[in-house]
Amino acid sequence: EVDYLPQTAFFTDSGEKLLVFYNYGYIGYYDLKSGENLWLQSVDRKVAINKYFSDYFPNQDYFHEADDRFVFSCQNGIVKAIEKASGNELWSYGHNNPKYNGKPQRAFLSGQQDRVLAAFKSGEMMTLALENGRVTYQARNEAFSFSSAPEFKGLEASFVTDEGFYYIAEIDGGRILYSCNLLPKKLNFLPVITALSKGIVAHKNEVFIIKDQQAKQILKISNRIFVTKPVFDDKLMYIGTQDGWIYCVHYGSFHQKLKIHVNGELEEGSLKISGSRLIVKTRSGSITSIDRRF
């Protein structure tokens, strides 16, 4: 029996559409202006989602949005491309190491132009062609126990591991170009939030920026847990905590510009910038629009 209760949702198409993850591997795609359900498809394994185990719960690092398709990371090392317009499957990649430490693997995904990088807990990086899912590059290093999706440019990837190390490595072969112990007191049950294209890493109550191979703390808030993917407007960064606080920081000067509280818990994909507005979606599904000019 299918449980159509939404588990989590993410804004797509510049905030015009909504991608909703349901239980038992179903995913729906909705037009926010009309409210129309564009499609509802069975994508992942038909097993119940467990919110207490992040490896099994869908998050933003488990899908990649391209112009005409979504790429989804599924359990047992499966990566699938789904056409946006129809919801039809375009291609599927099956990793040759579907489990790690006895548990089904799910790849962290990140994209660049015509490629998708799939990074596995087992320390493997596979570069897939966006068009057909063909493997173009691969690398493996047991030290690369990815905690989130890598950022990659050209033939280099940057990422944070389960042990709290920050690496820059080659996506073909895996040669390490730089490493540092960024989060020596990392807690495995709390998320590592990354926006590595901007050099941002957040964990527990701290936010860091990595620049010129040096890490600097830019925000620390007592008794808070950062959970949202940060969103950016020029040099302004917005990031939210689990208990509903949103902070705006100038990540050039590190000056805190404002903080505001919304009623409800925040989650990874809660924040979206739309023109002069900050759109905030809580875990319960309520949506708040905040005028960023004030």
C-alpha positions in Angstrom: 0.0 0.0 0.0 1.4 3.4 -1.0 1.7 6.1 1.6 1.3 9.5 -0.2 2.2 11.5 2.9 4.9 14.0 1.8 8.2 13.5 3.5 10.1 16.5 2.3 10.0 19.0 -0.7 12.4 21.3 -2.6 11.9 24.4 -4.8 13.0 23.9 -8.4 12.9 25.8 -11.7 13.8 29.1 -9.9 11.1 28.7 -7.4 8.3 28.0 -9.9 8.0 24.3 -9.3 8.1 22.0 -6.3 9.7 18.5 -6.1 8.0 16.4 -3.4 9.4 13.2 -2.0 6.8 10.7 -0.7 7.2 7.4 1.2 8.1 4.2 -0.5 10.2 5.8 -3.3 7.5 8.0 -4.9 8.4 11.5 -6.2 6.0 14.1 -7.4 6.5 17.3 -9.4 4.2 20.3 -9.0 3.6 23.7 -10.6 3.4 26.2 -7.8 1.4 28.8 -9.8 -1.4 26.5 -10.8 -1.1 23.8 -8.2 -1.1 21.2 -10.9 0.5 17.8 -10.3 2.7 17.4 -13.4 3.7 13.8 -12.6 4.0 11.3 -9.8 6.5 8.4 -10.4 7.9 5.5 -8.5 11.7 6.3 -8.6 13.4 4.7 -5.6 13.1 1.4 -3.8 9.6 0.7 -2.3 10.7 0.8 1.3 9.6 3.2 4.1 11.6 6.4 4.6 13.3 6.6 8.0 13.9 10.2 9.1 16.3 9.2 11.8 18.8 7.8 9.4 20.1 10.4 6.9 21.4 7.8 4.5 17.8 6.7 3.9 16.1 10.1 4.0 16.1 12.1 0.7 17.9 15.4 0.9 19.1 18.0 -1.6 22.4 16.3 -2.2 20.5 13.2 -3.5 19.2 14.9 -6.6 20.6 17.2 -9.3 18.5 19.6 -11.4 19.4 20.2 -15.0 17.5 22.2 -17.7 15.4 19.3 -19.0 15.9 16.6 -16.4 16.4 15.6 -12.8 19.0 13.1 -11.7 18.1 11.1 -8.6 20.3 9.1 -6.3 18.5 6.0 -5.2 19.3 3.2 -2.7 21.6 0.3 -3.6 23.9 2.6 -5.7 21.3 3.4 -8.4 21.4 6.8 -10.2 18.5 7.7 -12.5 17.8 10.5 -14.9 14.1 11.5 -15.2 12.7 13.9 -17.8 11.2 17.0 -16.3 8.3 17.3 -18.7 7.0 13.8 -18.6 8.5 12.1 -15.5 9.8 9.3 -17.8 13.2 7.6 -17.1 15.9 8.6 -19.5 18.8 6.4 -18.2 19.9 4.5 -15.1 23.4 3.8 -13.7 24.0 0.9 -11.3 27.1 1.1 -9.1 29.1 -2.1 -8.8 29.3 -1.6 -5.0 25.6 -1.2 -4.0 26.2 -1.6 -0.2 28.8 -0.2 2.2 29.2 -1.6 5.8 26.2 -3.8 5.1 23.9 -0.9 4.3 22.5 0.2 0.9 24.6 3.0 -0.6 23.1 6.3 -1.9 25.4 8.6 -3.9 25.8 12.3 -3.2 25.3 14.2 -6.5 26.6 17.4 -7.9 26.6 18.7 -11.5 28.7 20.7 -13.9 27.6 21.5 -17.4 27.1 18.1 -19.1 28.4 15.9 -16.2 27.2 14.6 -12.9 29.5 13.5 -10.1 28.2 10.6 -8.0 30.2 10.3 -4.7 29.7 7.2 -2.5 30.4 6.6 1.2 32.8 3.8 0.1 35.1 6.5 -1.1 34.4 6.3 -4.9 33.7 9.1 -7.3 32.1 8.3 -10.6 31.6 11.1 -13.2 28.6 10.4 -15.4 27.6 12.0 -18.7 24.4 13.9 -18.1 23.1 12.8 -21.6 23.3 9.0 -21.2 24.8 8.1 -17.8 28.0 6.8 -19.2 31.0 6.8 -16.8 33.7 9.2 -18.0 36.0 9.5 -15.0 36.4 7.5 -11.8 38.4 7.7 -8.6 38.6 5.7 -5.3 40.2 6.4 -2.0 39.0 4.8 1.3 39.7 8.1 3.1 37.0 9.8 0.9 34.0 8.9 3.2 31.8 11.7 1.8 29.5 13.5 4.2 27.8 15.6 1.5 28.0 16.3 -2.3 31.4 17.5 -3.6 31.8 20.7 -5.5 33.7 20.1 -8.7 35.3 22.2 -11.4 37.1 20.8 -14.3 38.9 17.7 -13.1 39.0 18.7 -9.4 36.5 18.1 -6.6 36.3 19.6 -3.0 34.4 17.9 -0.2 34.1 17.1 3.5 34.3 13.6 4.8 32.5 11.8 7.7 35.7 12.2 9.7 35.6 16.0 9.3 38.4 16.4 6.8 38.3 18.8 3.9 39.9 17.6 0.7 40.6 18.8 -2.8 41.2 15.9 -5.1 41.3 14.9 -8.8 38.1 13.2 -10.0 40.1 11.0 -12.3 42.3 8.8 -10.2 41.7 10.5 -6.8 45.1 12.1 -6.3 44.9 14.4 -3.2 45.8 18.0 -3.9 45.0 19.5 -0.5 43.6 18.4 2.9 42.9 19.8 6.3 41.1 18.7 9.5 38.3 21.2 9.2 35.8 19.7 11.8 37.9 17.8 14.4 34.9 17.6 16.8 32.3 16.6 14.1 29.2 14.8 15.4 27.9 12.1 13.0 24.3 12.6 14.0 24.3 16.3 13.0 24.4 17.4 9.4 27.3 19.0 7.6 25.9 21.8 5.5 28.0 22.8 2.5 28.0 25.4 -0.3 31.5 24.7 -1.5 31.2 26.8 -4.6 31.2 29.7 -2.1 33.6 28.0 0.3 30.9 27.6 3.0 30.8 24.7 5.5 28.4 24.7 8.5 28.2 22.1 11.3 26.5 22.2 14.7 26.4 25.9 15.7 29.4 27.1 13.5 29.8 28.4 9.9 33.2 28.4 8.2 34.5 29.9 5.0 37.4 28.2 3.1 39.4 30.6 1.0 42.9 30.3 -0.4 43.2 26.9 1.4 42.5 28.5 4.8 39.4 28.0 7.0 37.9 30.9 9.0 34.9 30.8 11.3 32.4 33.5 10.2 29.4 32.7 12.5 28.9 30.9 15.8 25.6 30.9 17.6 25.1 29.3 21.0 22.5 26.6 21.4 21.6 26.4 17.7 22.0 23.8 15.0 22.5 25.0 11.4 20.4 22.8 9.1 19.5 24.8 5.9 21.5 25.0 2.7 22.6 28.6 2.6 21.3 30.8 -0.2 23.2 33.8 -1.6 22.6 37.2 -3.1 25.9 38.8 -4.1 27.9 38.9 -0.9 24.9 38.2 1.4 24.3 34.7 2.8 21.1 33.5 4.4 21.3 30.4 6.6 18.8 28.9 9.0 18.7 26.8 12.2 16.6 23.8 13.1 14.5 25.9 15.5 13.4 28.5 13.0 16.1 31.3 13.2 17.4 32.7 10.0 20.7 34.7 9.9 22.0 37.0 7.2 25.7 37.4 7.0 28.0 39.4 4.6 30.4 36.7 3.9 33.1 39.1 2.7 33.2 41.2 5.9 31.6 38.5 8.1 29.3 41.1 9.5 25.9 39.8 10.7 23.2 41.9 9.0 20.0 40.5 10.6 18.3 37.6 12.2 14.7 36.7 12.1 12.5 33.9 13.5 9.7 32.0 11.8 7.3 29.7 13.5 8.2 26.1 12.7 11.2 23.9 12.3 13.5 24.4 9.3 15.1 21.7 7.2 17.8 21.5 4.5 15.8 23.0 1.5 13.8 25.6 3.6 15.3 28.8 2.0 14.8 30.3 -1.4 15.5 33.8 -2.7 13.0 35.2 -5.1 13.8 38.8 -6.2 13.5 41.0 -3.1 11.8 38.2 -1.1 13.2 35.4 1.0 10.8 32.4 0.8 10.9 30.1 3.9 9.3 26.7 3.9 9.0 24.9 7.3 9.1 21.2 8.0 5.4 21.2 8.5 4.8 22.7 5.1 3.9 26.3 5.9 5.5 29.0 3.6 6.5 32.5 4.7 7.6 35.3 2.4 10.0 37.9 3.9 10.9 41.2 2.4 14.7 41.2 2.4 14.9 45.0 2.0 13.9 45.3 5.7 
